[in-house]
Amino acid sequence: MTGILVLDTNLRGSFFVAQAVARHMVPRAYGRIINNRIGQQASRATQGWGPTTASRGGIRQLTMSLADDWGKHGITVNCLAPGWFCTEQNKVLYESQEWVEYLCDRHSTEASRPAQ
């Protein structure tokens, strides 16, 4: 994916979806929005992942801003920040012991290993 596509999908997509559903929540004075998947990249830089870390950091800030703006309408806005775990998209990384060691060192976890 190109950097612009990553930013558009992750950050702009999150904003436009939240905006669309909030239009239905405001009249009801109730709603729950979870901007999922910001992960640890929202607050830590990872070499070669500029657009991803920028977009996830942006989602984190967007979430806090929307929570502040829409809280008065009974809408809560939160995000989840799970750690690294193996998926179809990134499984090739986990085939490298060097990557797993880097991951555990750079993004320390309580279990000292990626999530399973």
C-alpha positions as CSV (number, residue, x, y, z in Angstrom):
1,M,0.0,0.0,0.0
2,T,1.2,3.5,-0.7
3,G,1.6,5.9,2.2
4,I,-1.4,8.1,1.0
5,L,-3.6,5.0,0.8
6,V,-2.6,4.0,4.3
7,L,-3.3,7.5,5.7
8,D,-6.6,7.7,3.8
9,T,-7.8,4.3,4.9
10,N,-6.7,4.4,8.6
11,L,-7.2,8.1,9.5
12,R,-9.6,9.6,7.1
13,G,-11.7,6.4,7.0
14,S,-12.0,6.4,10.8
15,F,-13.0,10.1,10.8
16,F,-15.7,9.7,8.1
17,V,-17.2,6.5,9.6
18,A,-17.3,8.1,13.1
19,Q,-18.9,11.3,11.6
20,A,-21.5,9.2,9.7
21,V,-22.6,7.2,12.7
22,A,-22.6,10.2,15.1
23,R,-25.3,11.8,12.9
24,H,-27.6,9.0,14.1
25,M,-26.3,9.1,17.7
26,V,-26.6,12.8,18.5
27,P,-30.4,12.9,18.1
28,R,-30.7,9.9,20.4
29,A,-28.3,11.4,22.9
30,Y,-26.5,8.1,23.1
31,G,-23.8,6.2,21.3
32,R,-20.6,4.2,21.5
33,I,-17.7,4.5,19.1
34,I,-14.6,2.4,19.2
35,N,-11.8,3.4,16.9
36,N,-10.1,0.0,16.9
37,R,-6.5,-1.0,16.1
38,I,-4.3,1.9,16.9
39,G,-1.9,-0.5,18.6
40,Q,1.4,0.5,20.0
41,Q,2.3,2.2,16.8
42,A,0.2,5.2,17.9
43,S,2.9,6.2,20.3
44,R,6.1,4.5,19.1
45,A,8.0,4.9,15.9
46,T,9.0,1.9,13.9
47,Q,11.4,2.2,11.1
48,G,9.8,2.0,7.7
49,W,6.3,2.3,9.0
50,G,5.9,6.1,8.8
51,P,2.4,6.3,7.3
52,T,1.1,3.6,9.6
53,T,2.5,5.1,12.8
54,A,1.3,8.6,11.7
55,S,-2.2,7.4,10.9
56,R,-2.6,5.5,14.1
57,G,-1.2,8.3,16.2
58,G,-3.7,10.5,14.4
59,I,-6.5,8.1,15.2
60,R,-5.5,8.3,18.9
61,Q,-5.7,12.1,18.8
62,L,-8.9,12.0,16.8
63,T,-10.5,9.7,19.3
64,M,-9.6,12.0,22.2
65,S,-11.0,15.0,20.3
66,L,-14.2,13.3,19.3
67,A,-14.7,12.1,22.9
68,D,-14.4,15.7,24.1
69,D,-16.6,17.1,21.3
70,W,-19.4,14.5,21.4
71,G,-19.4,13.6,25.1
72,K,-21.9,16.3,25.7
73,H,-24.3,14.5,23.4
74,G,-24.0,11.2,25.3
75,I,-21.6,9.6,22.9
76,T,-18.4,7.9,24.2
77,V,-15.5,7.5,21.9
78,N,-12.6,5.1,22.8
79,C,-9.9,3.2,21.0
80,L,-8.2,-0.1,21.6
81,A,-4.4,-0.4,21.6
82,P,-3.6,-4.1,21.4
83,G,0.0,-5.2,21.2
84,W,1.5,-7.1,18.4
85,F,0.0,-10.5,17.4
86,C,0.4,-12.7,14.4
87,T,-2.1,-12.3,11.6
88,E,-2.3,-13.3,8.0
89,Q,-1.1,-9.9,7.0
90,N,2.1,-10.0,9.1
91,K,2.8,-13.7,9.6
92,V,5.9,-13.5,7.4
93,L,7.5,-11.2,10.0
94,Y,7.0,-13.9,12.7
95,E,9.0,-16.4,10.6
96,S,12.1,-14.4,11.5
97,Q,13.4,-15.1,14.9
98,E,15.3,-11.8,14.7
99,W,12.0,-9.9,14.2
100,V,10.4,-11.6,17.2
101,E,13.4,-10.8,19.3
102,Y,13.3,-7.2,18.1
103,L,9.6,-7.0,18.8
104,C,10.0,-8.3,22.3
105,D,12.9,-6.0,23.0
106,R,11.4,-2.9,21.5
107,H,7.8,-3.4,22.5
108,S,8.2,-5.2,25.8
109,T,5.2,-7.1,27.0
110,E,4.3,-8.5,30.4
111,A,4.7,-12.0,29.0
112,S,8.0,-11.0,27.1
113,R,6.5,-12.4,23.9
114,P,4.0,-11.2,21.2
115,A,0.3,-11.9,21.9
116,Q,-1.1,-15.3,20.7
